[in-house]
Amino acid sequence: MVCVVNAPDETARVLKDPLLLDNQLCYALYAAAHRMTKSYRPMLERMGLTYPQYLVLLVLWESDGITVSEIGRRLRLDSGTLTPVLKRLESSGFLSRSRRQSDEREVEISLTEEGRALRAEAVAVRQSVMCQLNMSEPEIQAMRADLNALIENLSTGA
């Protein structure tokens, strides 16, 4: 596969050194992701959650009673990564796991009352993090759209 983003002379004009750390999109995304999860950490700890557990709950608050594979698809995680997170959430009393009656090979994940109750606290967590971003909701939506396009572009090349 040949991919030409810029002509060599244009790249040289725009970037004096394309391998400088400050010129790397991958590093900016890595650092931003690290800072984002760090901003959630204190509030999630008060709720008894890790960031990956919070992501699972976000999916379940949207669609309760779905399979492990459906959660994995939404979060782009394999079952080997997801299963320990689900087990910890279950042991904390936030969800239950059961075999689907229609297909016992599938494990269905459902929120408990405690898990559903956490949703109200999560609203305040999101509001707090959004205030830290100092961005408007339309700006956040635009950035999310750009990032989703990036994820899609990188997913089709894999």
Protein Blocks (a to p, Z undefined) as FASTA:
>chain_A
ZZdfbdfklmmmmpmblkbfklpmklmmmmmmmmmmmmmmmmmmmnopafklmmmmmmmm
mmghiafklmmmmnopafklmmmmmmmmmmnopaccdddfklmkbccddddfklmmmmmm
mmmmmmmmmmmnopafklmmmmmmmmmmmmmmmmmmZZ
